[in-house]
Amino acid sequence: MSALPLAAARTGSARAYPQPARPAPAPRPRLRVVRAPAQSRSRVPFVLACMAVLGGALLAALLLNTQVASLAFERYELSNELGRLRQDRMDLVAQLDAKSSPTQLAEAARALGMVEANGTGWLRLADGSVQGAPAPAAG
């Protein structure tokens, strides 16, 4: 038996109605719906990282604030010391001015045993001559 008569019978038989035309296949969509992953990611590492950044920022702010307060206190102390030193300098300058007055100098010289000169003279080194009217001190 041959397969030829069966094939001829298939092609040779005419149908009573025409075969409907197949619609053209629709173009494949560019976007597809994707299912969510089976296991969702945990938010714990992100939350921990945010808390670490926040804690670090708070700690840095605390340290900076403490340092600024310490420096302000030190500046205040140095300012007070500078004021005391300025006042001491002014007192010492006033004492020096009082002691360098002519009356105070004369009293200090008499206390040391010095006497006033009667006259003054100058020695000229170029020729060895004495100028002025020097006189011995009485005392």
C-alpha angles and dihedrals in degrees: 000000000000131000092223099087090051093052091047090051091053097049096036097056114091121214122232095223129039118253111253115249114252114240116247111263112259115248113263112259116249095220124054132192110248125200120239115259114272093238120041120217120257119244094207097097092049092048091048091050091050091049091049092051091047092048091048091050092050092048092049091050091050092050093047092048091050092049092049091050091049092050091047091053091048090049090051091051092048091048090054091048091049090053091051091049092050090051091049090050092051090050092050092048089051091050091049091050091050094049094046094056114115095247093051091047091051091050092048091049092051089049088056092050099256123145132207118264117241096211139357130232138181130218115221108212097196094068102005095243125146117229127195127026109290116185130181117264117252116225 
